[in-house]
Amino acid sequence: MRKSFLTGCVLVGLVVVVAAVSLVWLPYDPADTSGGRLAPPGGDHLLGTDKLGRDLLTQLMIGARIALAAGAGSVLLGGLLGVAAGLAAGFATRWLDDALAAVLDALIAFPTLLLAMLVVAVREASLGSAILAIGLAMSAVVARLTRVLVKRVLSQDYITAARTSGSSWPRVIAEHVLPNIWPTLLVNLALQLGLAVLAEASLSYLGLGPPPPNASWGRLLQEAQATVLTAPVGAIAPGVLLVVLVIGANLLADGLRDLGGGRSR
């Protein structure tokens, strides 16, 4: 098994374990401000406290939960919408395919942050709004890739043979199209996981993500920037965790790509 795949699994798995533990146990109550402002690491607070006196380790554990929820939710939404749209474009007539391709290109060019602002304007700043905005932006990328893959598969001789033998289009999609495109889509979705985590952190940094008391890593970075010289752990810790999760997702995608290439060979 590829080292990149194992390393990616370990890095992502560590964040998953932290998020899972946070569901059943936290060092302190998230609203507990009895620790004193900007207490250094050690003693009762392993990583110290933030500017409000809240335990930093508690905030980071909750942030792991939010990061994974945002990433997984965005990938699920973007994947479902993107694959459906890509299949539709792949089977569409020439003029409809050209129209859908133009729409997808326009959506890809549309900035995710601007889309998030529009979603927040209609809804409110929340984790759901962030997932909706990131998932919609991601769906265009997945749809364009799916469209290309579907057209490539449909041009193969075995599709013509299946149709000649009387197979319906739904059966062709289930037995021939999806099994041949899912390995590439899986690699792309793993890459999109890292991008979704970064997008959620960016939205939270700008105040467009989950509002307090939700402790998103992006919001922790924003709150710690004013005290980064006096209490650097508050800025370093969420940044390191973001890097670990994003690198883990990228290595996982590389490993899946290598494993898929091995199967193809």
N, C-alpha and C positions, 0 to 999 in steps of 0.2 A: 504494500500500500504506500502511496506517495507521502513523502515527509510533509509536503505543504498541506495535504489533506488532514493528516494527523495533527499538525501544529494548529491549523485553523479550528479543528474540532476542540482542541484543548483550550484555546483562547476564548472562543465563543462559549464553550462549556463552562468556563470559570464564571463568566458574566451571568449565564443562566443559573448556575448554582447560587450565586449571590442574590439574584432576583427571587429565586424560589425560597431561599431562607428568609428574605424580607417579608414574605407573605405570612410567615408563622412566628417570626421572632425579629425584634429590633432592639438594639442596645438601649435606646431611650425613646420616649414618645416624641414624634416629629415636632410637636408644638412646645416641648419642654425647653425653656430658655434659662434654666437655672445654672447652666455651666459657666456663665461669665463670658463677656465679650472677648473673642479672639484668644481664647486660652490655647497655649501651645500643646502639641501632642504629648501624650503620656498621662499617667494617673488614671482618673476615671474616664477620660476621653482619649481613646487610642490615637485619633487623628486630630484632636483639638476641637475647637468650636468655631462657629462663624461669627459674624458681626452682631448677631442677635442673641448669641449664647446657646444656639442649638448644636447638638452633637453632629459633627461633620460626617462621621462614619454612618450614622443613621440616614443622613441626607443622601449620601452616595449610594447606599443600598436601595433606597427608594428610587433614586435616579436610574439604577440598573433596570429596575422593573419598568419604568416609563420608557427607557430607551428600547428595550426589547419589545414592549407592546407597540410602540410607534413603528419600529422597523417591521415586525411581523404583520401588523395590521395593514401597513402601507403596501407591503409586498403581496399580501393576499388580495387586497382590493385592486391594486394595479395589475396583478397577474390575471385575475378573473376578467376584468374589463379589457385588458390588452389582448389576451388570447381570443376572447369572443370577437373583438373588433378585427383582429388580424385574420381570423378564419373567414369572417364575412368579406374582408377585402380580398383574400386569396381566392375565393370562389366567385367574386363579383364579375360582372361584365367589364369590358375595357373602360368605358366612360365612367362607370361607377367606381371602379378601382382607382382611376386617376383622381377622381374627386375625393375619395377617402384618403388617398396618399397625400394630397394637398392639405387636407384637414389635419392629418397626423403631423406633417412637417410644421404646420402653424402651431400646434399644441406643444411640440418639442421645443420650438423657439420661444414659447411663452415662459417667462421666468417663474420658477416655482414660488419664490418669495412674493411676487406680485399676485399670483394665484391664491396664495395663502391669505394675503390681505383682503382679497375679494371674498374669500370664504368666511373669514372672521367678520367682515362687514355684514354679511348675511346672517351668520350664526354668532357665536361668542368665542373668545379665545379659550380653547380647551384641547385636550388630547384628541378628541374626536374630530375637531376641525383640522388639526394638524395632520391626522391620518388621512382625512378626506382630500386635503390639498395635495399632499405628497403622493397619495395613491393615484389621483387623477393625472398628475404630471408624469408619474411613472408609467401609467397605462399606455400613453402614446409611444414611449420607447419600446415597450413590450409588444405593442400592436404592430409597429413597423417591422420588428424582427420576425414576429410570427408570420406576417404577410409574406416576407421574403422566403422564409422556410417552407411555407405551405405551397407557394408557387413552384419552388424547386422540387418538392415531393410530387406535386401533380403532373410534372413533366416527365416522370419516370414511366417506363414501359409497364411495370406491374400495376400501376393505377389503371392504365388502359385495359389490361387483362382483367382486372377486377370488375371494371364496369362492363366489359364485354360478357363476362360470366353472369351478369345480372345483379351484382352487388349494388345496393342503394348508396346514395351519397352519405347518409349518416353512418352506415356500416363501414364505408371506405374511410371516413374520418376516424372512427373508433379503432379500426383494425390496422390502418396503414399510415394515416397522416399523423395523428397524435403520437403513436409509439416512435415515429422517426424524428419528431421535432422536440420531444420533451427533454432529451439530454442537453441540447443547446439552450433551451429555455430555462432549465434548472440552473445552469451556470450563470446565465444572465440575471436571474432572480437573486442568486446568492450575491452577485455584485451589487445589485440594487438594494440589498439589505444594508450594506455599509453606507451607501449613498443616502438611504432613508434615515438612518441614525444621525448622520451628519446634518441632514436637512432639518430634522426635528430639533437638534441642538441649536442650529442657527435661528430657527423660528422662536425658540424659547429665549435665546439671547436677546432677541429683538422685542420680546414681550408678546409674541403671537402664539406661544405654545401653552401648555397647561399652566393655569394661574396658581399662585401660592394657595395652600401650603404644599402643593406638589413640587417635589424637589428634582426638577429636570437638571441634567448635567449642564445644559446650556445656560439655564438660569443661575446655577451655582457659579459658573464662570463669570457671568455678568455681575453678580453680587460681589465676587471676590476681586474684581479688577481694581477697585479703589484701595484695597488693602494688600495688594500682591507683594509689596516690599516688606511689610511688617508681619504678614501672615501668609507666606507663599503656598503653604499646603492647601489652602482653600482653592487656589487656582490650579495648582499642579495636579492634585488628585483627580478631579473630574476630567481634566485634559488627558491624563495618562489612560484613564478608563475608556475614554472615547477612542483614543489611538488603538488600544488593545482590541476593542470590539470591531473597529473598522478593518484593522489589519487581519484579524481573525476571519472576518467575512470574506475578504479578498483572497486569503490563502485557501479558504474553504472552496471558493469558486475555482481557483487554479487547480486544486486537487480534483474537483469534480470534472473539470475539463480534461485533465490528464487521464482520469479513469475512463471517461467516455471515449477518448481517443484510443485507449488500449482495447476497449471492447470493439471499437470499429475495426481496428487492425486485426 
